[in-house]
Amino acid sequence: MSIVITFEGPEYYLYTLRSWLKEIEDIIKQMTCIEKIEIIEKRSQTVKIYLNNKLIFEGLPDAEWALAEIIIHELRQQGHQCKEQET
């Protein structure tokens, strides 16, 4: 299973989000059983985060852990959860 995360924003924020995602990618994969994460970046004036084309957050999260929580929460809402965690 793979997902697409799209980051929109000014170049500096795109760099920050990209760096944070590298730090938390393994945690996201472990907790949701996602095998592949594709990243798309678009320059814009405001920061927005999309998961599979659905807007999930506007603005810059507080830190990489907050980004992980946002993504994992939304993935679980969409039904992406490891079989052993479904209880």
N, C-alpha and C positions, 0 to 999 in steps of 0.2 A: 504494500500500500504506500502511496506517495501523496504528498500535499504540496501546495504552492503557497508561499508566503510572499506578498507584495508589500514593499515598503515605498511610501511616497514621502518626499520632503526635500529640503535643501541638502546639498552635497555633504555637509558636515554631519547632519543627522543620519543620513543614509550610511555613512561610514560608521557611526556609533552603533546603529542598529545591526549592521552587518557584523561588526566585531562582537557584540553581545550574543548574537545568534550562534556564532562559532563557539562561544564559551558554553552555551546551554544546549546545543544541538543533541548531544548524546543523552542528556537527561530527558529531553522531549521524546526522543525515539524510544528510550527505555520505558517511560511511563505510559506511552500511548501505542506502542508496537508499530509505529510508523517506520518504514524502511528508508524512505528517501524524502528529503526536503529540497524543493526547488525554490530559489529566491529570484524574484523580479524586483528591479529598482526603477522608480520613476521620479524624476525631479519635479518638484512643485513647491509652492510657497508654504504649505501646511503639511504637518506630519500626520500620516495615516497608515494604519496597518491593516492589511486584508489577509484573510485566510480562505483559500479556494474561492476567491472573488467576492467574499463577504467582508464588509467593513467590521472589524472587531475592536478597534481602538483608534482614537484621535489624540494626537499629542505624543510627546516622548515619555515612555514609562520611566519610573524613578531610577531603575537600575536593571541589570540583566536578569536578576531573580524575578522582578515584576513582569518583564517581558515573557519569561518562562511561564509564570502563573497565568497570564492572559492567554497565551497560545494553548497551554495544556487544558485550561478550563473550556475554551471554545472547542477544542478537539473532542473532549469528552461529551460536550453538548451535542456534537455531530455524530456521536456514537463510536468514536475511535478510542477503544480501551482494550488493554490486553485481556485475554480470556480469564487468566487467573485472578484478575482484579475486579471481575464483574459481580462478586458477591455483595 
